[in-house]
Amino acid sequence: MGELNEGALLCFWIVKLHPFYHPKIDSNTLNAKIAICLFTNAVYYHSEKTKNDQRISDHFINDLFYSLL
């Protein structure tokens, strides 16, 4: 399994199981933000590895955050 697939799978389970908790932050929001951070890091790692210099747009990040909530 490639790095992107593993990252996407971890994001899925973070959003589904909500393993992270903080008393002052909503659990859904916290886990969605952690999943987005993991996803973007996996994409940027893959783009560095393949010498493909791409940037993820803010609009895409906002849409992804909305869909993970």
N, C-alpha and C positions, 0 to 999 in steps of 0.2 A: 504494500500500500504506500502511495506517495505521501510526501509531506502535506500537500494541500488536502488530500482526502483525510488524513489523520487530524489535521487542524479543524476541518469542517465537522468531522465526527465528534471531536471534543466540544466544539461549540454547540452542537445539537444536544449533547448530554448535559452541558452546563445549563442551557435554557430549559431543558425538560425537567431536570431533577432539582434545580435551585440549591446547589450545595453550599453557596456562600451566603452569609447572613451578617448584617450590621444593624444594631437597634435604631439608628437614626436614618437609615436609607431603606426604601422599599426593596424587598427581596427581588422582585421581578426586574426592577430597574438596575440594581446592582449586578445581577447575573447577566443581563443583556449587555451591559457595558463591558463586563469582563469577557464575554463571548466575542464582542466586536473587537476588543483589543487583541485577543488571541487570533482572530481571523485576519485582521490587518497585518499583524506581525508575520503570520504564515505566508500571506501573499507577498509582502515585501521581501521576506527571506527567499522565496521562490524566484522573484524577479531579479534579485541580486545574483542568485546562483545561475540563472540563465542569461544574465547580462541584458535583460529586457527592462529598461528604465521606464516604468509606468507609475502613475500616481492615481490613487483612489479618490474620486471626487467627494466633496462634502455632501452633495445631494444623495449619492449612493449610500454613504454612511448613515445619513438621517433616515432614508428609506429602510435600510437594514435594521436600524434600531427600532423603528416603528413596527416592523414585521416580527421582531423577536419579542416584543412585549406581548 
